[in-house]
Amino acid sequence: IAGSIMLQVAMLDKSLVEHLLEGSPYVFVMAMPYYALACAADASFQCAQAPQVANSMLAADFSTPLVQDVLTFMSRCNMGFYINDIRLSPGSVIKGSYLVGA
């Protein structure tokens, strides 16, 4: 790709900056799915911490069985975003971007 851009710069009398500006919308469009995956991974990470937050907020009412059941359910249900039964985590997004970029 870089070689073809250099050839176009030499042949068409366009500056490199003009070529970069022409291609910038495509870069943003290609980055949108990665941004969506990163946001979903962040939400999954926050969902994993939800039982601890609920436990700290309901610490005064911990003696009731309903609160204990809700906290047990929250810790067992593994909330978050899943793609093909694989939980989306920040690490998996980074690994996927590494594989795409390599």
C-alpha positions in Angstrom: 0.0 0.0 0.0 2.8 2.4 0.9 4.5 1.7 -2.4 1.4 2.5 -4.4 0.8 5.7 -2.5 4.4 6.8 -3.2 3.9 6.0 -6.9 0.7 8.0 -7.0 2.4 10.9 -5.3 5.2 10.8 -7.9 2.9 10.5 -10.9 -0.1 12.6 -10.0 1.7 15.6 -8.5 -0.4 15.4 -5.3 1.3 15.9 -2.0 1.4 13.2 0.6 -0.7 15.3 2.9 -3.5 15.3 0.3 -3.4 11.6 0.0 -3.5 11.2 3.7 -6.5 13.5 3.9 -8.3 11.6 1.2 -7.8 8.3 3.1 -8.7 9.6 6.6 -12.4 8.9 6.4 -11.7 5.3 5.5 -9.4 4.9 8.5 -12.2 6.2 10.8 -14.7 3.9 9.3 -12.4 0.9 9.7 -11.7 1.9 13.3 -15.4 2.0 14.3 -15.9 -1.7 14.8 -12.7 -1.9 17.0 -14.1 1.0 19.1 -17.4 -0.8 19.5 -15.6 -3.9 20.6 -13.5 -2.0 23.1 -16.6 -0.3 24.6 -18.4 -3.7 24.9 -15.3 -5.2 26.5 -15.2 -2.3 29.0 -18.9 -2.9 29.8 -18.2 -6.6 30.3 -15.3 -5.7 32.7 -17.6 -3.4 34.7 -20.3 -6.1 34.8 -17.8 -8.5 36.3 -17.4 -6.1 39.2 -21.1 -5.5 39.7 -21.5 -8.1 42.5 -18.8 -6.5 44.6 -20.4 -3.1 44.2 -23.8 -4.4 45.1 -22.3 -6.2 48.1 -20.7 -3.0 49.4 -24.0 -1.0 48.8 -26.1 -3.7 50.6 -23.7 -4.4 53.4 -26.2 -3.1 56.0 -29.0 -5.4 54.8 -26.8 -8.5 54.3 -28.7 -10.4 57.0 -31.8 -10.8 54.8 -32.0 -13.9 52.7 -33.2 -12.0 49.7 -30.1 -9.9 49.5 -27.9 -13.0 49.8 -29.8 -14.7 47.0 -29.5 -11.6 44.7 -25.7 -11.4 45.3 -25.3 -15.1 44.8 -27.3 -14.9 41.5 -25.2 -11.9 40.3 -21.9 -13.7 41.0 -23.1 -16.9 39.2 -24.7 -15.4 36.1 -21.5 -14.1 34.5 -22.9 -10.9 33.1 -21.3 -9.3 30.0 -21.1 -9.4 26.3 -20.5 -12.7 24.5 -19.6 -13.5 20.9 -20.0 -17.1 19.9 -20.2 -18.1 23.6 -16.9 -16.4 24.3 -17.0 -13.6 26.9 -15.7 -10.4 25.5 -12.9 -9.0 27.7 -10.4 -6.2 27.2 -7.7 -8.8 26.8 -9.5 -10.6 24.0 -10.0 -7.4 22.1 -6.3 -6.6 22.3 -5.4 -10.1 21.2 -7.8 -9.8 18.3 -6.4 -6.5 17.2 -2.9 -7.9 17.4 -3.9 -10.9 15.2 -5.5 -8.6 12.6 -2.6 -6.2 12.6 0.1 -8.9 12.4 
